[in-house]
Amino acid sequence: MKTLAELAFDNRFARLGDTFSTPIAPQPLDAPRLVVASESAMALLDLGPEQAHDPRFAEFCAGHWLAPGSEPRAMVYSGHQFGVYNPQLGDGRGLLLGEVVNAAGDYWDLHLKGAGSTPYSRMGDGRAVLRSSIREFLASEHLAALGIPSSRALAVTDSSTPVWRERRERGAMLMRLAPSHVRFGHFEFFYYTRQHDALRELLDFIVANHYPDCLEHPEPYHSFFHQVLERTAEMVGYWQAYGFCHGVMNTDNMSILGITFDFGPYAFLDDFDPQYICNHSDDTGRYSFDNQVPIAHWNLSALAQALTPFVGKDALLATLNRFLPRFREHWLGLMRGRLGLTQAHEGDRALVQDLLRLMQGSAVDFTRFFRELSESPADQALRRLREDFVDLAGFDAWSERYLNRVANEGRSAGERRAQMLAANPRYILRNYLAQQAIEAAEQGDYDPVRELHAVLSRPFDEQPGKERFAERPPEWGKHLEISCSS
């Protein structure tokens, strides 16, 4: 294990030069205090958990101290926001501190969010507040624990620095990790500004460092787009299978690696509702839960447009047509796993869709249904779960189909139960739990955030004494309005 001063940096993106990012130092927070740290994220950098207790750790995560070898830079990009092209965005409150190489040879971007104004702040102060920083920390670490592709979060720091949003709040910083923070909007920026040489340079950089197998393909850029599409389809398949709503699927929030990042007004479904809108600023429902699939396809088409100087349109369109089949294939495989099924049958998609239709009409809790179905023999679990449904005849008919399907697989109840418990979380990040932890942190009590993070880091495990985190949400907790404001 290493200390902070021993982190090994190899800043490949910085070496691309000022065309792609601007060197700028972070603006430190006043009187930084560590709110919460992720031991599993620290391990990705070969940092032992004891490093979080070093006073320098909070200084590092609040912009006071730069680890030797870091080169802070603000990245430039553009993107489509709610379907409208914005010609220049960029790291308006974030900084890429550098790329750390761990002992396994893996590269991890260190990205500090809330580090002050940059040339891309667009008259903003470049700060983040405590509530949004905690929410992003909890989401990224919980998604990773669920097995959903995601950026990671190292730590959140609080401060005495005042920040004005709808009210006076305290400034905070989030240190987040990802193999790359390049997004669809990077490619759009260089395409629409007609900097095609720079666009090619960026393409070559990403392919060489993150998709090296594409270099063996006769059309490496086309192969690259195909792999981005596959990863994105799989990521959205995870979202839909586990009820995750991103909330702001702008192209500048879409990772070129097919991982979830840039968390704003996200939510996990409580009652199953495919039309659920988690962002109260989304007046048209563009980013509703059900729309995440077509919007991901739309975003990929925007990326494809940016690649047209180097890839034929017919090839790009043919690849775009692979999105929906790949999404459905991956999503259905995940849903089979959630239902304890291992074999693929022709009627599986209808079986799953009919269940979701019944759940929607009865306001059934999405997470609890699958977990309770996992915990008992199927017939017993269904008798209990029947109480949650309005259309009893419909649910009885579905239950008979499901029981026949389970019986046809010929597995023991114990095998089915073990599979389902590993696929269906006991604990999910609900908005009201995050809000309670945030309110405590705003009063200076960080223990609830740390406890919630610890529980959500083991979402599939029974955790004695933590049963309240798995309870149905109160009615007020289902209707919280979450904004993009940070």
C-alpha positions in Angstrom: 0.0 0.0 0.0 1.1 3.6 -0.7 0.8 7.0 0.9 -0.7 10.0 -0.9 2.8 11.3 -1.6 3.7 8.0 -3.2 1.0 8.0 -5.9 2.4 7.3 -9.3 1.2 9.8 -11.9 1.3 9.4 -15.7 -0.7 12.2 -17.1 -1.4 11.1 -20.6 -4.4 13.4 -21.3 -2.4 16.4 -20.1 0.2 15.6 -22.7 -2.4 16.2 -25.4 -1.9 19.9 -24.7 -3.9 23.1 -24.4 -6.2 22.3 -27.4 -7.9 19.7 -25.1 -7.7 21.3 -21.7 -6.5 24.3 -19.8 -4.0 24.2 -16.9 -5.5 25.8 -13.8 -5.0 25.3 -10.0 -7.8 24.3 -7.7 -9.2 27.0 -5.4 -9.0 25.5 -1.9 -12.0 25.3 0.5 -11.7 26.9 3.9 -11.3 24.7 7.0 -11.8 21.4 5.1 -13.3 18.4 7.0 -13.6 14.9 5.7 -17.2 13.8 5.5 -16.8 10.3 4.1 -14.3 8.2 2.2 -14.6 4.9 0.3 -12.1 2.3 1.3 -12.8 0.3 -1.9 -12.1 3.3 -4.1 -9.0 4.1 -2.1 -7.8 0.5 -2.8 -8.0 1.2 -6.6 -5.2 3.7 -6.0 -3.3 1.3 -3.7 -4.1 3.5 -0.7 -4.7 1.8 2.6 -7.8 2.8 4.6 -5.5 4.4 7.3 -4.7 7.1 4.7 -8.1 8.6 5.3 -7.1 9.5 8.9 -4.1 11.4 7.7 -4.9 15.2 8.0 -3.3 15.6 4.5 -6.1 13.4 3.0 -8.7 16.1 3.7 -6.4 18.7 2.3 -5.8 16.6 -0.8 -9.5 16.2 -1.4 -10.2 19.9 -0.8 -7.6 21.4 -3.1 -5.2 22.5 -0.4 -2.4 20.1 -1.3 -1.5 18.6 -4.6 0.1 15.2 -4.7 3.5 15.2 -6.4 3.1 14.6 -10.1 -0.4 15.9 -10.5 -1.1 18.5 -13.2 -4.6 20.1 -12.7 -6.4 20.8 -16.0 -9.9 21.8 -16.9 -11.2 19.8 -19.9 -13.1 21.4 -22.8 -16.1 19.8 -24.5 -19.6 20.6 -25.7 -22.8 18.7 -25.8 -26.6 18.5 -26.4 -28.4 19.5 -23.3 -32.1 18.5 -23.3 -31.7 18.0 -27.1 -30.3 21.5 -27.8 -26.7 21.9 -28.8 -24.5 24.0 -26.5 -21.3 24.9 -28.3 -19.0 25.1 -25.4 -19.3 23.5 -21.9 -16.2 22.0 -20.2 -15.1 21.5 -16.7 -16.8 24.5 -15.1 -16.4 23.3 -11.6 -14.1 20.3 -12.0 -10.5 19.6 -12.5 -8.6 16.6 -13.8 -5.7 16.5 -11.3 -4.0 13.7 -13.3 -3.9 10.0 -14.0 -2.7 7.6 -11.3 -1.2 4.2 -12.2 -1.8 1.5 -9.6 0.4 -1.6 -9.0 -1.8 -3.6 -11.5 -1.1 -1.1 -14.2 -4.6 0.3 -14.2 -5.0 4.1 -14.9 -7.4 6.1 -12.8 -8.3 9.8 -13.4 -8.4 11.9 -10.3 -11.1 14.4 -10.8 -11.8 17.1 -8.2 -15.4 18.4 -8.4 -16.2 21.8 -6.9 -12.6 23.2 -7.2 -13.6 26.7 -8.2 -14.1 28.7 -11.4 -12.4 27.7 -14.7 -12.4 29.2 -18.2 -15.5 27.0 -18.7 -17.6 28.1 -15.7 -19.9 30.3 -17.8 -20.2 33.0 -15.0 -20.6 30.3 -12.3 -18.6 30.1 -9.2 -17.3 26.6 -9.9 -18.3 25.4 -6.5 -20.2 22.3 -5.4 -22.3 22.1 -2.3 -22.5 19.5 0.4 -25.8 17.9 -0.6 -24.9 17.3 -4.3 -21.4 16.0 -3.4 -22.8 13.5 -0.9 -25.4 12.4 -3.4 -22.8 11.7 -6.1 -20.6 9.9 -3.6 -23.4 7.6 -2.5 -24.6 6.9 -6.0 -21.3 6.1 -7.6 -20.2 3.8 -4.8 -23.6 2.1 -4.5 -23.8 1.4 -8.3 -20.3 -0.1 -8.2 -21.4 -2.4 -5.3 -24.4 -3.4 -7.3 -22.1 -4.4 -10.2 -23.4 -1.5 -12.5 -20.7 0.2 -14.5 -19.9 3.5 -12.8 -17.4 6.1 -12.0 -16.1 5.9 -8.4 -15.9 8.4 -5.6 -12.9 8.6 -3.3 -14.1 11.1 -0.7 -16.3 14.1 0.1 -14.9 17.1 2.1 -17.0 19.8 3.8 -15.8 23.3 4.6 -16.7 26.7 6.0 -16.7 28.3 2.6 -20.1 29.9 1.9 -21.8 29.1 -1.4 -25.0 30.7 -2.6 -27.7 28.6 -4.4 -31.4 28.9 -3.5 -30.0 29.6 0.0 -26.7 29.9 1.6 -24.9 26.6 1.8 -21.4 25.3 2.5 -19.0 24.5 -0.2 -17.8 20.9 -0.6 -15.6 18.9 -2.9 -15.9 15.5 -4.3 -12.8 13.5 -5.4 -14.0 11.1 -8.1 -12.2 8.4 -10.1 -12.8 6.9 -13.6 -10.5 5.3 -16.1 -11.3 8.4 -18.3 -13.6 11.4 -18.0 -13.8 11.8 -21.8 -17.4 12.0 -22.9 -19.5 12.2 -26.0 -19.4 16.0 -25.8 -15.6 16.0 -26.3 -16.0 14.6 -29.8 -18.9 16.9 -30.6 -16.8 20.0 -29.6 -14.0 19.2 -32.1 -16.5 18.1 -34.8 -18.7 21.2 -34.7 -15.8 23.6 -34.4 -14.3 21.9 -37.5 -11.1 21.0 -35.7 -10.9 17.6 -37.4 -7.2 17.2 -36.9 -7.8 17.5 -33.2 -10.8 15.2 -33.4 -8.6 12.6 -35.0 -5.9 13.1 -32.3 -8.5 12.6 -29.6 -9.9 9.5 -31.4 -6.4 8.0 -31.6 -5.7 8.8 -28.0 -8.9 7.1 -26.7 -8.6 4.1 -29.0 -4.9 3.5 -28.1 -5.5 3.9 -24.4 -9.0 2.5 -23.8 -9.9 0.4 -26.9 -6.5 -1.0 -28.0 -8.1 -4.1 -29.6 -9.8 -1.8 -32.1 -6.3 -1.3 -33.6 -6.4 -4.9 -34.9 -9.6 -4.1 -36.9 -9.4 -2.9 -40.5 -11.6 0.1 -39.6 -10.5 1.0 -36.0 -12.7 4.0 -35.6 -15.8 2.1 -36.7 -14.8 -0.7 -34.3 -14.4 1.9 -31.6 -18.0 3.2 -32.2 -19.3 -0.3 -32.2 -17.7 -1.0 -28.8 -18.9 2.3 -27.3 -22.5 1.4 -28.4 -22.2 -2.1 -26.9 -21.0 -0.8 -23.6 -23.7 2.0 -23.5 -26.4 -0.5 -24.3 -25.2 -2.8 -21.5 -25.0 0.2 -19.0 -28.6 1.2 -19.8 -29.7 -2.4 -19.5 -28.4 -2.4 -16.0 -30.2 0.9 -15.3 -33.5 -0.5 -16.5 -33.1 -3.8 -14.7 -32.3 -2.2 -11.4 -34.6 0.8 -11.6 -31.9 3.5 -11.8 -33.0 6.9 -13.2 -30.1 9.1 -14.3 -32.1 12.3 -14.7 -29.9 14.3 -17.0 -28.8 12.2 -20.0 -27.2 15.1 -21.9 -24.4 14.0 -24.3 -21.9 15.8 -22.1 -22.9 13.4 -19.3 -22.4 10.3 -21.4 -19.1 8.5 -20.8 -17.1 7.3 -23.8 -16.4 4.1 -21.7 -20.1 3.2 -21.1 -19.9 3.9 -17.4 -22.4 6.0 -15.3 -21.2 9.4 -14.3 -22.1 13.0 -13.7 -24.8 12.3 -11.1 -27.3 15.0 -10.6 -31.0 14.5 -9.8 -30.9 10.7 -10.0 -33.2 8.3 -8.2 -33.8 4.6 -7.9 -37.4 3.6 -8.4 -39.5 3.1 -5.3 -42.9 2.1 -6.7 -42.5 0.8 -10.2 -43.5 3.6 -12.6 -41.9 3.6 -16.1 -43.0 7.2 -16.6 -41.2 8.4 -13.4 -39.3 11.7 -13.8 -36.7 12.2 -11.1 -35.5 15.7 -12.3 -38.0 18.4 -11.3 -36.5 20.6 -14.0 -37.5 18.1 -16.7 -40.8 19.6 -17.7 -41.3 17.4 -20.8 -40.2 14.1 -19.3 -37.4 13.8 -21.8 -35.3 11.9 -19.3 -38.1 9.8 -17.7 -37.2 6.2 -16.7 -38.7 4.7 -19.7 -37.1 7.2 -22.1 -33.6 6.3 -21.0 -33.4 3.6 -23.7 -34.4 5.8 -26.7 -32.4 8.8 -25.3 -29.2 6.6 -25.1 -29.8 5.7 -28.7 -30.3 9.4 -29.6 -27.0 10.3 -27.8 -25.2 7.6 -29.7 -26.4 9.0 -32.9 -25.0 12.4 -31.9 -21.6 10.7 -31.3 -21.9 9.0 -34.6 -22.4 12.4 -36.3 -19.2 13.6 -34.8 -17.4 10.6 -36.2 -18.6 11.1 -39.8 -15.3 12.7 -41.0 -13.6 9.3 -40.4 -16.4 6.6 -40.6 -18.9 6.1 -43.4 -22.5 7.0 -42.6 -23.8 3.6 -43.8 -21.5 1.8 -41.4 -22.5 4.1 -38.5 -26.2 3.6 -39.2 -25.8 -0.1 -39.4 -24.0 -0.1 -36.0 -26.7 2.2 -34.5 -29.3 -0.4 -35.5 -27.5 -2.8 -33.1 -28.3 -0.7 -30.1 -31.9 -1.9 -29.3 -31.2 -5.6 -29.9 -28.1 -5.4 -27.7 -30.0 -3.5 -25.0 -32.9 -6.0 -25.0 -30.5 -9.0 -24.9 -28.6 -7.6 -21.9 -31.6 -6.3 -20.0 -33.5 -9.6 -20.5 -30.5 -11.6 -19.2 -30.4 -9.5 -16.1 -34.1 -9.8 -15.6 -33.9 -13.6 -15.9 -31.3 -13.5 -13.2 -33.5 -11.4 -11.0 -36.3 -14.0 -11.4 -34.0 -16.9 -10.7 -33.9 -18.2 -14.3 -30.8 -19.5 -16.1 -32.2 -20.8 -19.4 -33.4 -18.6 -22.3 -36.9 -19.4 -23.4 -38.8 -17.7 -26.2 -41.5 -16.3 -23.9 -39.2 -14.8 -21.3 -39.6 -11.2 -22.6 -43.4 -11.4 -22.4 -43.1 -12.9 -18.9 -41.0 -10.0 -17.7 -43.0 -7.3 -19.4 -46.3 -8.7 -18.1 -44.9 -8.7 -14.6 -43.8 -5.1 -15.0 -47.3 -4.1 -16.3 -48.9 -5.7 -13.2 -46.4 -3.9 -10.9 -47.1 -0.6 -12.5 -50.8 -0.9 -12.0 -50.4 -1.7 -8.4 -47.6 0.7 -7.3 -45.4 -2.3 -6.2 -42.1 -1.5 -4.7 -39.6 -2.5 -7.4 -36.6 -3.5 -5.2 -38.6 -5.3 -2.4 -40.6 -7.4 -4.8 -37.6 -9.2 -6.3 -35.8 -9.5 -2.9 -38.9 -11.0 -1.3 -39.3 -13.4 -4.2 -35.8 -14.5 -3.5 -36.1 -15.3 0.1 -38.7 -18.2 0.1 -39.7 -21.0 -2.1 -41.4 -19.5 -5.1 -44.9 -20.6 -4.3 -44.7 -19.3 -0.8 -43.2 -16.0 -1.9 -45.9 -15.5 -4.5 -48.7 -16.0 -2.0 -47.3 -13.3 0.2 -46.5 -10.9 -2.7 -50.0 -11.4 -4.1 -51.3 -9.0 -1.3 -49.4 -6.1 -3.1 -51.3 -6.4 -6.4 -54.6 -4.9 -7.4 -55.2 -7.2 -10.4 -55.3 -10.4 -8.5 -56.6 -12.5 -11.4 -53.8 -11.1 -13.6 -51.2 -11.8 -10.9 -52.5 -15.3 -10.3 -52.2 -16.1 -14.1 -48.7 -14.7 -14.1 -47.7 -16.6 -11.0 -48.8 -19.9 -12.7 -46.7 -19.1 -15.7 -43.7 -18.3 -13.5 -44.0 -21.4 -11.4 -44.1 -23.6 -14.5 -41.1 -21.8 -15.9 -39.2 -22.3 -12.6 -40.2 -26.0 -12.5 -39.0 -26.6 -16.1 -35.5 -25.5 -15.2 -35.2 -28.5 -12.9 -33.0 -26.8 -10.3 -33.3 -27.1 -6.5 -34.9 -24.4 -4.5 -31.6 -23.8 -2.8 -29.8 -23.2 -6.1 -32.5 -20.8 -7.2 -32.5 -18.9 -3.9 -28.7 -18.5 -3.9 -28.7 -17.1 -7.4 -31.6 -14.7 -6.7 -30.1 -13.4 -3.4 -26.9 -12.6 -5.3 -28.9 -10.7 -8.0 -31.5 -8.9 -5.9 -30.3 -6.3 -3.5 -31.7 -6.1 0.0 -30.7 -2.4 0.2 -31.1 0.3 -2.4 -30.2 4.0 -2.4 -33.5 5.6 -1.8 -33.8 9.4 -2.0 -35.3 9.8 1.4 -32.4 7.9 3.0 -29.9 10.2 1.2 -31.9 13.3 2.2 -31.9 12.3 5.9 -28.1 11.7 5.8 -27.6 15.0 4.0 -29.6 17.0 6.6 -27.5 15.5 9.4 -24.3 16.3 7.6 -25.4 19.9 7.1 -25.7 20.1 10.8 -22.2 18.8 11.2 -23.0 15.1 11.9 -21.3 12.9 9.3 -22.1 9.6 11.0 -25.4 9.0 9.1 -23.7 9.4 5.8 -20.9 7.0 6.7 -23.4 4.5 8.0 -25.6 4.7 4.9 -22.5 4.3 2.7 -21.4 1.2 4.7 -24.8 -0.4 4.3 -25.0 0.3 0.6 -21.5 -1.0 0.0 -22.9 -4.5 0.8 -26.3 -4.3 -0.9 -26.9 -8.0 -1.3 -26.0 -9.0 2.3 -28.3 -9.4 5.3 -27.0 -6.9 7.8 -28.4 -7.4 11.3 -29.4 -4.1 12.9 -29.7 -2.3 9.6 -33.3 -3.5 8.7 -34.6 0.1 8.7 -32.6 0.8 5.5 -34.6 -1.9 3.7 -38.0 -0.7 4.7 -40.6 0.7 2.3 -40.2 4.5 2.0 -42.7 6.7 3.7 -45.1 8.5 1.3 -43.2 11.8 1.7 -40.0 10.0 0.7 -41.4 8.9 -2.6 -42.1 12.5 -3.9 -38.9 14.4 -3.2 -38.0 16.9 -5.9 -34.4 16.7 -6.8 -32.8 19.5 -8.9 -29.6 19.7 -11.0 -28.4 22.6 -8.8 -25.2 22.0 -7.0 
